[in-house]
Every structure is written in C-alpha cells, then in structure tokens.
Amino acid sequence: MTKLLDGIAQNNFVIVGRAGIDFFTDPGVTLEDSERMTVDLGGSSANIGAGICKLGGKAALVTRISDDSIGSYCTRRLQHYGVDTRYVTPVGGEFRNSLAVYESVTENHRNVIYRNGAADFEMSNKDVERVDYSNYGALITAGTVFAAEPSRSATFRSFELAKAANLPIIFDVDYRPYSWPSPAVASEVLSRAAEQCDMIVGNDEEFGFMAGDYAKGLDKARELSETTTEIVIYKMGHEGAITFSGGEEIKTGIYPVEALKPTGAGDSFMAGLVTSLAAGHDLKTSILRGSACASVTVSKPGCAPAMATTEVLEDFLSTHPGPTDNTKTTG
C-alpha cells in the first residue's frame, strides 16, 4: 500500500480551510421571490469535513473564524456534524466569516459569496503549527486558502509539517477568481501547491487554468500524474471524470438525478471519495461512490445538510439504475 492510500485508510483527516455560513432559498424559489431562507454551515473545507463525518470518518478543521455570533454559529454547526474544532480560532477586529447566498434552482442559478475582510484569510503559521499532525492520516485542503496572506504562507507551512509527519496531501483545486488578486498570481500559486500534493482533484477549467490554456488542461493533469502526484482526478461535469493513477487512465460517469441546485457537489465528491478509499474500495469504485455523493447533494437544498450519510449513500446506490458510461474520447 502506498503512503497515500495507507494514510487515507486511517479515515482521520486534518483539513485546512474555511468555514462559512450559507443562506439558501426553499426548493424552486428564486432569491427575489423568497420570503424566507434557511441557514446552515458552508465553506468548502467545512463542507468536506462535515461530509467525511457523515460518512463515518473523522475530521478536524484548521481555520480562523470571526469573533462574533456568526463565528460562534459556524463552530457550533461544525460540532453538530462531528467535526473537531480544537483548531478553529476566533479573530477579532473587522474580519468576518464568509457568507454565501444562493438559490435552490438550477435554471439561471445565482450564487453570491461575500468575502470582504475574510476571517479565514487571517490563519497564520502559529495556527498550523499548533496541530499535532501525527494524530491524522492525511491532510486535505482546497485552493481558496492560497488566495491571500497570511493564509497562503500558513498553508504552505502546513504542507511542510504534514510531510515531516509523513502525511500525504490531498488538494481540491477549487479556484474562485473573486478571491484572488489576479489570475497570474492564482495560476502560479495553485500550480506550486499542486506539485507538492499526493492527490489532486479539479475540474477541466481548473486544470486548464493552471496550464495557462483550457485546451491543455487534460495534458496538465496527465503530466502531474507522471511527475509529482500519485492520483489526479480530472472532472468534466456531466461527462464524468478521468483519473490518472499508476500509468492508467480510469474513465467514470455520473449518476444522473433531478438536480435542485449545482452547489456542494465537489465537496461531497471529495468526502465520498476518501471515505470510500478508507473503507477498502478500489479507486474506480471510490470515484463512483464520490460521484454518487455529489448527486445526492445536488438533489437536496443546502450543502452540509444535503450531504449523504452512509445509510443514504448505500440506499441511493441500491436504488439508482447506475452511472453513465463515460466513453468520451480525449487526447
């Protein structure tokens, strides 16, 4: 077993990234027609942690939150989902938790995220140096943490500490242009981060962005798998995914569902993927189970509350007719 799979097998993850608060409309209701909204946990890293815990794994989040009622709410909801919050640290002043407002619709879906003076960007070297990495099997992070300082340097520092403890690093590219000072900075930093990771998950646009040309994204994913990264998963939306591992290319489809909204799919995919690998499923099966988790999440309102439990996932797999056949020919 490789270091990556051996680490994942412990099913105990330290996650570096953000927790936020989500407001979302009732099913089928646009924002301007909404008279009420539901609130719950949000933020890509927090969602991944919640998803892992709902699927029977363990997760601890390393982040900064605002020193106010919203920060307290995020901490309480993390705990509700079973995420260890010992490394969730309040920050005072004018820094605030991120806020997402989105519609539970697919047609003309709108998703507005407020990241002004984001509290999670205040995560420092001190925060990541508090972590006892030997307690965990693998480190997971999403690309948003690299968008600003001191969070960027702190996350690279967490990579150093994780490697020193022999932990593999799992990276969801998660490129959000609005968080970055410029595309050039994002491309350089995300590429530098990717080269240090043992597993990378991203979509076709994100790999194309790192390559500097959308048409070269698949080649970028393949190159990373041949040089620095053990597993690279290149997602293509409704066309499924291509996974590069050990010189093989594994093509997988998706589980079609009637989607309620597009948000949360990537976070739930990651949670389903790593917990399935931890349970002993082979790589292709784990990717498909991650895809099933994504389909469960987009068919329900919210992100963290919509993520599958083990029971929901198994029921979905037993009743769904099965994934599409990914026969897409790529160069």
KOLSEKOL-578716 format. One record per residue (C-alpha): residue number from 1; residue in one letter; x, z, y. Coordinates in nm, 3 decimals, always signed. Layout:
% KOLSEKOL-578716
+-----+-----+---------+---------+---------+
:   n : res :       x :       z :       y :
+-----+-----+---------+---------+---------+
: NUM :   a :       X :       Z :       Y :
...
+-----+-----+---------+---------+---------+
This chain:
% KOLSEKOL-578716
+-----+-----+---------+---------+---------+
:   n : res :       x :       z :       y :
+-----+-----+---------+---------+---------+
:   1 :   m :  +0.000 :  +0.000 :  +0.000 :
:   2 :   t :  +0.131 :  -0.089 :  +0.346 :
:   3 :   k :  +0.177 :  +0.162 :  +0.628 :
:   4 :   l :  -0.131 :  +0.018 :  +0.800 :
:   5 :   l :  -0.363 :  +0.050 :  +0.500 :
:   6 :   d :  -0.215 :  +0.384 :  +0.400 :
:   7 :   g :  -0.285 :  +0.518 :  +0.749 :
:   8 :   i :  -0.638 :  +0.380 :  +0.761 :
:   9 :   a :  -0.706 :  +0.528 :  +0.415 :
:  10 :   q :  -0.688 :  +0.876 :  +0.571 :
:  11 :   n :  -1.007 :  +0.787 :  +0.764 :
:  12 :   n :  -0.894 :  +1.006 :  +1.053 :
:  13 :   f :  -0.823 :  +0.827 :  +1.381 :
:  14 :   v :  -0.691 :  +0.917 :  +1.723 :
:  15 :   i :  -0.848 :  +0.687 :  +1.982 :
:  16 :   v :  -0.703 :  +0.630 :  +2.328 :
:  17 :   g :  -0.951 :  +0.502 :  +2.583 :
:  18 :   r :  -1.258 :  +0.563 :  +2.791 :
:  19 :   a :  -1.591 :  +0.739 :  +2.762 :
:  20 :   g :  -1.869 :  +0.641 :  +2.997 :
:  21 :   i :  -2.240 :  +0.668 :  +3.049 :
:  22 :   d :  -2.488 :  +0.392 :  +2.965 :
:  23 :   f :  -2.830 :  +0.328 :  +3.116 :
:  24 :   f :  -3.040 :  +0.069 :  +2.934 :
:  25 :   t :  -3.394 :  -0.064 :  +2.957 :
:  26 :   d :  -3.666 :  -0.049 :  +2.696 :
:  27 :   p :  -3.666 :  -0.340 :  +2.446 :
:  28 :   g :  -3.756 :  -0.670 :  +2.611 :
:  29 :   v :  -3.768 :  -0.528 :  +2.965 :
:  30 :   t :  -3.553 :  -0.672 :  +3.245 :
:  31 :   l :  -3.400 :  -0.440 :  +3.500 :
:  32 :   e :  -3.625 :  -0.537 :  +3.791 :
:  33 :   d :  -3.934 :  -0.473 :  +3.579 :
:  34 :   s :  -3.813 :  -0.143 :  +3.441 :
:  35 :   e :  -3.980 :  +0.182 :  +3.543 :
:  36 :   r :  -3.769 :  +0.399 :  +3.315 :
:  37 :   m :  -3.432 :  +0.380 :  +3.142 :
:  38 :   t :  -3.262 :  +0.555 :  +2.853 :
:  39 :   v :  -2.924 :  +0.723 :  +2.891 :
:  40 :   d :  -2.656 :  +0.774 :  +2.628 :
:  41 :   l :  -2.285 :  +0.760 :  +2.561 :
:  42 :   g :  -2.093 :  +0.443 :  +2.644 :
:  43 :   g :  -1.739 :  +0.312 :  +2.684 :
:  44 :   s :  -1.563 :  +0.102 :  +2.422 :
:  45 :   s :  -1.330 :  +0.369 :  +2.284 :
:  46 :   a :  -1.601 :  +0.636 :  +2.283 :
:  47 :   n :  -1.834 :  +0.395 :  +2.103 :
:  48 :   i :  -1.571 :  +0.320 :  +1.838 :
:  49 :   g :  -1.522 :  +0.692 :  +1.783 :
:  50 :   a :  -1.897 :  +0.754 :  +1.753 :
:  51 :   g :  -1.929 :  +0.462 :  +1.513 :
:  52 :   i :  -1.648 :  +0.591 :  +1.292 :
:  53 :   c :  -1.802 :  +0.937 :  +1.275 :
:  54 :   k :  -2.148 :  +0.800 :  +1.196 :
:  55 :   l :  -1.991 :  +0.611 :  +0.905 :
:  56 :   g :  -1.828 :  +0.924 :  +0.764 :
:  57 :   g :  -1.483 :  +0.906 :  +0.922 :
:  58 :   k :  -1.312 :  +1.137 :  +1.169 :
:  59 :   a :  -1.209 :  +1.052 :  +1.524 :
:  60 :   a :  -1.056 :  +1.228 :  +1.825 :
:  61 :   l :  -1.067 :  +1.073 :  +2.172 :
:  62 :   v :  -0.786 :  +1.096 :  +2.429 :
:  63 :   t :  -0.915 :  +1.031 :  +2.780 :
:  64 :   r :  -0.988 :  +1.167 :  +3.126 :
:  65 :   i :  -1.343 :  +1.233 :  +3.246 :
:  66 :   s :  -1.482 :  +1.323 :  +3.587 :
:  67 :   d :  -1.506 :  +1.693 :  +3.667 :
:  68 :   d :  -1.881 :  +1.680 :  +3.725 :
:  69 :   s :  -2.211 :  +1.672 :  +3.538 :
:  70 :   i :  -2.158 :  +1.312 :  +3.420 :
:  71 :   g :  -1.824 :  +1.405 :  +3.266 :
:  72 :   s :  -1.986 :  +1.705 :  +3.101 :
:  73 :   y :  -2.262 :  +1.483 :  +2.968 :
:  74 :   c :  -2.012 :  +1.240 :  +2.815 :
:  75 :   t :  -1.824 :  +1.524 :  +2.649 :
:  76 :   r :  -2.144 :  +1.670 :  +2.506 :
:  77 :   r :  -2.255 :  +1.332 :  +2.368 :
:  78 :   l :  -1.914 :  +1.274 :  +2.209 :
:  79 :   q :  -1.957 :  +1.607 :  +2.036 :
:  80 :   h :  -2.312 :  +1.513 :  +1.936 :
:  81 :   y :  -2.175 :  +1.213 :  +1.746 :
:  82 :   g :  -1.898 :  +1.421 :  +1.589 :
:  83 :   v :  -1.603 :  +1.301 :  +1.797 :
:  84 :   d :  -1.327 :  +1.562 :  +1.851 :
:  85 :   t :  -1.298 :  +1.625 :  +2.226 :
:  86 :   r :  -0.996 :  +1.854 :  +2.237 :
:  87 :   y :  -0.800 :  +1.581 :  +2.421 :
:  88 :   v :  -1.079 :  +1.495 :  +2.668 :
:  89 :   t :  -0.958 :  +1.633 :  +3.001 :
:  90 :   p :  -1.153 :  +1.660 :  +3.331 :
:  91 :   v :  -1.001 :  +1.524 :  +3.651 :
:  92 :   g :  -1.118 :  +1.635 :  +3.996 :
:  93 :   g :  -1.134 :  +1.463 :  +4.332 :
:  94 :   e :  -1.323 :  +1.138 :  +4.381 :
:  95 :   f :  -1.257 :  +0.996 :  +4.035 :
:  96 :   r :  -1.574 :  +0.915 :  +3.841 :
:  97 :   n :  -1.675 :  +0.822 :  +3.490 :
:  98 :   s :  -1.758 :  +0.458 :  +3.435 :
:  99 :   l :  -2.126 :  +0.361 :  +3.443 :
: 100 :   a :  -2.289 :  +0.070 :  +3.262 :
: 101 :   v :  -2.641 :  -0.055 :  +3.331 :
: 102 :   y :  -2.777 :  -0.323 :  +3.101 :
: 103 :   e :  -3.093 :  -0.486 :  +2.984 :
: 104 :   s :  -3.225 :  -0.475 :  +2.627 :
: 105 :   v :  -3.279 :  -0.851 :  +2.625 :
: 106 :   t :  -3.074 :  -1.146 :  +2.503 :
: 107 :   e :  -3.203 :  -1.427 :  +2.723 :
: 108 :   n :  -3.033 :  -1.409 :  +3.064 :
: 109 :   h :  -2.891 :  -1.069 :  +2.967 :
: 110 :   r :  -2.729 :  -0.883 :  +3.254 :
: 111 :   n :  -2.476 :  -0.604 :  +3.219 :
: 112 :   v :  -2.338 :  -0.431 :  +3.528 :
: 113 :   i :  -2.044 :  -0.194 :  +3.496 :
: 114 :   y :  -1.924 :  +0.031 :  +3.777 :
: 115 :   r :  -1.553 :  +0.116 :  +3.753 :
: 116 :   n :  -1.465 :  +0.223 :  +4.106 :
: 117 :   g :  -1.214 :  +0.508 :  +4.103 :
: 118 :   a :  -1.247 :  +0.533 :  +3.725 :
: 119 :   a :  -1.160 :  +0.878 :  +3.588 :
: 120 :   d :  -1.018 :  +0.738 :  +3.262 :
: 121 :   f :  -0.751 :  +0.544 :  +3.451 :
: 122 :   e :  -0.607 :  +0.884 :  +3.551 :
: 123 :   m :  -0.494 :  +0.953 :  +3.194 :
: 124 :   s :  -0.123 :  +1.037 :  +3.214 :
: 125 :   n :  +0.180 :  +1.079 :  +2.991 :
: 126 :   k :  +0.100 :  +1.450 :  +2.984 :
: 127 :   d :  -0.237 :  +1.376 :  +2.824 :
: 128 :   v :  -0.099 :  +1.164 :  +2.541 :
: 129 :   e :  +0.197 :  +1.396 :  +2.486 :
: 130 :   r :  -0.044 :  +1.683 :  +2.407 :
: 131 :   v :  -0.159 :  +1.504 :  +2.092 :
: 132 :   d :  -0.024 :  +1.604 :  +1.750 :
: 133 :   y :  -0.010 :  +1.254 :  +1.604 :
: 134 :   s :  +0.088 :  +1.386 :  +1.261 :
: 135 :   n :  -0.273 :  +1.503 :  +1.221 :
: 136 :   y :  -0.405 :  +1.146 :  +1.215 :
: 137 :   g :  -0.377 :  +0.837 :  +1.001 :
: 138 :   a :  -0.384 :  +0.567 :  +1.270 :
: 139 :   l :  -0.415 :  +0.514 :  +1.647 :
: 140 :   i :  -0.686 :  +0.288 :  +1.789 :
: 141 :   t :  -0.711 :  +0.162 :  +2.145 :
: 142 :   a :  -0.896 :  -0.102 :  +2.346 :
: 143 :   g :  -0.743 :  -0.320 :  +2.616 :
: 144 :   t :  -0.920 :  -0.164 :  +2.913 :
: 145 :   v :  -0.676 :  +0.130 :  +2.909 :
: 146 :   f :  -0.396 :  -0.104 :  +3.018 :
: 147 :   a :  -0.572 :  -0.233 :  +3.330 :
: 148 :   a :  -0.439 :  +0.030 :  +3.575 :
: 149 :   e :  -0.183 :  +0.305 :  +3.619 :
: 150 :   p :  -0.117 :  +0.575 :  +3.514 :
: 151 :   s :  -0.335 :  +0.492 :  +3.211 :
: 152 :   r :  -0.127 :  +0.184 :  +3.129 :
: 153 :   s :  +0.204 :  +0.368 :  +3.105 :
: 154 :   a :  +0.040 :  +0.658 :  +2.925 :
: 155 :   t :  -0.100 :  +0.428 :  +2.657 :
: 156 :   f :  +0.237 :  +0.263 :  +2.600 :
: 157 :   r :  +0.377 :  +0.617 :  +2.573 :
: 158 :   s :  +0.113 :  +0.696 :  +2.309 :
: 159 :   f :  +0.233 :  +0.390 :  +2.116 :
: 160 :   e :  +0.589 :  +0.532 :  +2.118 :
: 161 :   l :  +0.469 :  +0.870 :  +1.996 :
: 162 :   a :  +0.245 :  +0.719 :  +1.729 :
: 163 :   k :  +0.528 :  +0.505 :  +1.597 :
: 164 :   a :  +0.758 :  +0.808 :  +1.590 :
: 165 :   a :  +0.496 :  +0.981 :  +1.372 :
: 166 :   n :  +0.473 :  +0.668 :  +1.152 :
: 167 :   l :  +0.117 :  +0.592 :  +1.259 :
: 168 :   p :  +0.000 :  +0.229 :  +1.258 :
: 169 :   i :  -0.158 :  +0.099 :  +1.581 :
: 170 :   i :  -0.491 :  -0.084 :  +1.586 :
: 171 :   f :  -0.574 :  -0.282 :  +1.901 :
: 172 :   d :  -0.905 :  -0.425 :  +2.020 :
: 173 :   v :  -0.806 :  -0.667 :  +2.298 :
: 174 :   d :  -1.133 :  -0.604 :  +2.489 :
: 175 :   y :  -1.035 :  -0.799 :  +2.803 :
: 176 :   r :  -1.257 :  -0.710 :  +3.100 :
: 177 :   p :  -1.145 :  -0.916 :  +3.404 :
: 178 :   y :  -1.311 :  -0.689 :  +3.663 :
: 179 :   s :  -1.078 :  -0.400 :  +3.570 :
: 180 :   w :  -0.753 :  -0.589 :  +3.629 :
: 181 :   p :  -0.560 :  -0.662 :  +3.949 :
: 182 :   s :  -0.502 :  -1.024 :  +3.839 :
: 183 :   p :  -0.525 :  -1.249 :  +3.530 :
: 184 :   a :  -0.145 :  -1.288 :  +3.531 :
: 185 :   v :  -0.089 :  -0.912 :  +3.503 :
: 186 :   a :  -0.355 :  -0.886 :  +3.232 :
: 187 :   s :  -0.203 :  -1.166 :  +3.026 :
: 188 :   e :  +0.146 :  -1.017 :  +3.040 :
: 189 :   v :  +0.042 :  -0.658 :  +2.967 :
: 190 :   l :  -0.205 :  -0.738 :  +2.689 :
: 191 :   s :  +0.047 :  -0.966 :  +2.519 :
: 192 :   r :  +0.312 :  -0.694 :  +2.540 :
: 193 :   a :  +0.070 :  -0.444 :  +2.387 :
: 194 :   a :  -0.035 :  -0.683 :  +2.110 :
: 195 :   e :  +0.322 :  -0.735 :  +1.998 :
: 196 :   q :  +0.351 :  -0.361 :  +1.923 :
: 197 :   c :  +0.041 :  -0.337 :  +1.705 :
: 198 :   d :  -0.018 :  -0.347 :  +1.330 :
: 199 :   m :  -0.375 :  -0.478 :  +1.355 :
: 200 :   i :  -0.531 :  -0.681 :  +1.636 :
: 201 :   v :  -0.898 :  -0.765 :  +1.679 :
: 202 :   g :  -1.006 :  -1.006 :  +1.951 :
: 203 :   n :  -1.234 :  -1.298 :  +2.021 :
: 204 :   d :  -1.139 :  -1.660 :  +2.074 :
: 205 :   e :  -1.144 :  -1.626 :  +2.452 :
: 206 :   e :  -0.918 :  -1.319 :  +2.447 :
: 207 :   f :  -0.655 :  -1.480 :  +2.225 :
: 208 :   g :  -0.677 :  -1.793 :  +2.437 :
: 209 :   f :  -0.625 :  -1.582 :  +2.747 :
: 210 :   m :  -0.312 :  -1.422 :  +2.600 :
: 211 :   a :  -0.186 :  -1.767 :  +2.502 :
: 212 :   g :  -0.243 :  -1.899 :  +2.853 :
: 213 :   d :  -0.474 :  -2.172 :  +2.722 :
: 214 :   y :  -0.808 :  -2.131 :  +2.544 :
: 215 :   a :  -0.723 :  -2.419 :  +2.311 :
: 216 :   k :  -0.412 :  -2.233 :  +2.193 :
: 217 :   g :  -0.586 :  -1.904 :  +2.109 :
: 218 :   l :  -0.603 :  -1.966 :  +1.736 :
: 219 :   d :  -0.234 :  -2.057 :  +1.731 :
: 220 :   k :  -0.160 :  -1.734 :  +1.920 :
: 221 :   a :  -0.347 :  -1.529 :  +1.660 :
: 222 :   r :  -0.165 :  -1.705 :  +1.376 :
: 223 :   e :  +0.172 :  -1.658 :  +1.549 :
: 224 :   l :  +0.117 :  -1.284 :  +1.589 :
: 225 :   s :  +0.033 :  -1.254 :  +1.220 :
: 226 :   e :  +0.354 :  -1.437 :  +1.127 :
: 227 :   t :  +0.580 :  -1.232 :  +1.355 :
: 228 :   t :  +0.474 :  -0.880 :  +1.451 :
: 229 :   t :  +0.125 :  -0.798 :  +1.324 :
: 230 :   e :  +0.002 :  -0.732 :  +0.970 :
: 231 :   i :  -0.366 :  -0.817 :  +1.024 :
: 232 :   v :  -0.506 :  -1.033 :  +1.304 :
: 233 :   i :  -0.881 :  -1.092 :  +1.330 :
: 234 :   y :  -0.989 :  -1.389 :  +1.542 :
: 235 :   k :  -1.361 :  -1.358 :  +1.617 :
: 236 :   m :  -1.570 :  -1.661 :  +1.710 :
: 237 :   g :  -1.913 :  -1.516 :  +1.787 :
: 238 :   h :  -2.191 :  -1.674 :  +1.581 :
: 239 :   e :  -1.934 :  -1.886 :  +1.396 :
: 240 :   g :  -1.784 :  -1.579 :  +1.228 :
: 241 :   a :  -1.416 :  -1.488 :  +1.214 :
: 242 :   i :  -1.080 :  -1.599 :  +1.079 :
: 243 :   t :  -0.848 :  -1.323 :  +0.961 :
: 244 :   f :  -0.475 :  -1.375 :  +0.921 :
: 245 :   s :  -0.301 :  -1.144 :  +0.677 :
: 246 :   g :  -0.006 :  -1.183 :  +0.443 :
: 247 :   g :  +0.010 :  -1.559 :  +0.494 :
: 248 :   e :  -0.359 :  -1.600 :  +0.406 :
: 249 :   e :  -0.647 :  -1.711 :  +0.625 :
: 250 :   i :  -0.978 :  -1.543 :  +0.540 :
: 251 :   k :  -1.292 :  -1.702 :  +0.682 :
: 252 :   t :  -1.604 :  -1.491 :  +0.711 :
: 253 :   g :  -1.951 :  -1.547 :  +0.853 :
: 254 :   i :  -2.201 :  -1.322 :  +1.027 :
: 255 :   y :  -2.526 :  -1.150 :  +0.929 :
: 256 :   p :  -2.798 :  -1.322 :  +1.133 :
: 257 :   v :  -3.050 :  -1.086 :  +1.291 :
: 258 :   e :  -3.300 :  -1.094 :  +1.574 :
: 259 :   a :  -3.074 :  -0.954 :  +1.843 :
: 260 :   l :  -3.214 :  -0.726 :  +2.111 :
: 261 :   k :  -2.902 :  -0.742 :  +2.329 :
: 262 :   p :  -2.535 :  -0.853 :  +2.292 :
: 263 :   t :  -2.362 :  -0.525 :  +2.382 :
: 264 :   g :  -2.185 :  -0.292 :  +2.138 :
: 265 :   a :  -2.110 :  -0.550 :  +1.869 :
: 266 :   g :  -1.731 :  -0.535 :  +1.898 :
: 267 :   d :  -1.715 :  -0.155 :  +1.895 :
: 268 :   s :  -1.937 :  -0.129 :  +1.588 :
: 269 :   f :  -1.741 :  -0.405 :  +1.414 :
: 270 :   m :  -1.422 :  -0.204 :  +1.457 :
: 271 :   a :  -1.584 :  +0.115 :  +1.329 :
: 272 :   g :  -1.727 :  -0.062 :  +1.025 :
: 273 :   l :  -1.402 :  -0.241 :  +0.951 :
: 274 :   v :  -1.171 :  +0.061 :  +0.949 :
: 275 :   t :  -1.409 :  +0.295 :  +0.766 :
: 276 :   s :  -1.470 :  +0.030 :  +0.500 :
: 277 :   l :  -1.097 :  -0.017 :  +0.451 :
: 278 :   a :  -1.065 :  +0.361 :  +0.431 :
: 279 :   a :  -1.331 :  +0.365 :  +0.159 :
: 280 :   g :  -1.121 :  +0.129 :  -0.052 :
: 281 :   h :  -1.298 :  -0.202 :  +0.010 :
: 282 :   d :  -1.077 :  -0.510 :  +0.019 :
: 283 :   l :  -1.004 :  -0.680 :  +0.351 :
: 284 :   k :  -1.267 :  -0.956 :  +0.328 :
: 285 :   t :  -1.539 :  -0.713 :  +0.224 :
: 286 :   s :  -1.440 :  -0.474 :  +0.503 :
: 287 :   i :  -1.461 :  -0.753 :  +0.761 :
: 288 :   l :  -1.807 :  -0.844 :  +0.637 :
: 289 :   r :  -1.918 :  -0.482 :  +0.647 :
: 290 :   g :  -1.788 :  -0.464 :  +1.005 :
: 291 :   s :  -1.992 :  -0.776 :  +1.083 :
: 292 :   a :  -2.298 :  -0.611 :  +0.929 :
: 293 :   c :  -2.244 :  -0.306 :  +1.154 :
: 294 :   a :  -2.230 :  -0.536 :  +1.456 :
: 295 :   s :  -2.560 :  -0.696 :  +1.356 :
: 296 :   v :  -2.724 :  -0.356 :  +1.315 :
: 297 :   t :  -2.610 :  -0.252 :  +1.661 :
: 298 :   v :  -2.726 :  -0.562 :  +1.850 :
: 299 :   s :  -3.071 :  -0.533 :  +1.691 :
: 300 :   k :  -3.137 :  -0.191 :  +1.848 :
: 301 :   p :  -3.130 :  -0.052 :  +2.204 :
: 302 :   g :  -2.815 :  +0.123 :  +2.325 :
: 303 :   c :  -2.461 :  +0.119 :  +2.191 :
: 304 :   a :  -2.357 :  +0.455 :  +2.041 :
: 305 :   p :  -2.714 :  +0.543 :  +1.934 :
: 306 :   a :  -2.759 :  +0.198 :  +1.778 :
: 307 :   m :  -2.451 :  +0.215 :  +1.560 :
: 308 :   a :  -2.507 :  +0.232 :  +1.186 :
: 309 :   t :  -2.475 :  +0.538 :  +0.972 :
: 310 :   t :  -2.351 :  +0.489 :  +0.616 :
: 311 :   e :  -2.710 :  +0.501 :  +0.489 :
: 312 :   v :  -2.830 :  +0.244 :  +0.745 :
: 313 :   l :  -2.539 :  +0.012 :  +0.664 :
: 314 :   e :  -2.596 :  +0.025 :  +0.289 :
: 315 :   d :  -2.969 :  -0.033 :  +0.335 :
: 316 :   f :  -2.900 :  -0.329 :  +0.562 :
: 317 :   l :  -2.659 :  -0.485 :  +0.313 :
: 318 :   s :  -2.901 :  -0.436 :  +0.024 :
: 319 :   t :  -3.195 :  -0.600 :  +0.204 :
: 320 :   h :  -3.028 :  -0.874 :  +0.412 :
: 321 :   p :  -3.003 :  -1.217 :  +0.247 :
: 322 :   g :  -2.631 :  -1.224 :  +0.322 :
: 323 :   p :  -2.376 :  -1.361 :  +0.568 :
: 324 :   t :  -2.348 :  -1.717 :  +0.685 :
: 325 :   d :  -2.088 :  -1.937 :  +0.518 :
: 326 :   n :  -1.802 :  -1.989 :  +0.759 :
: 327 :   t :  -1.689 :  -2.343 :  +0.683 :
: 328 :   k :  -1.560 :  -2.415 :  +1.031 :
: 329 :   t :  -1.251 :  -2.631 :  +1.018 :
: 330 :   t :  -0.981 :  -2.519 :  +1.259 :
: 331 :   g :  -0.633 :  -2.636 :  +1.334 :
+-----+-----+---------+---------+---------+
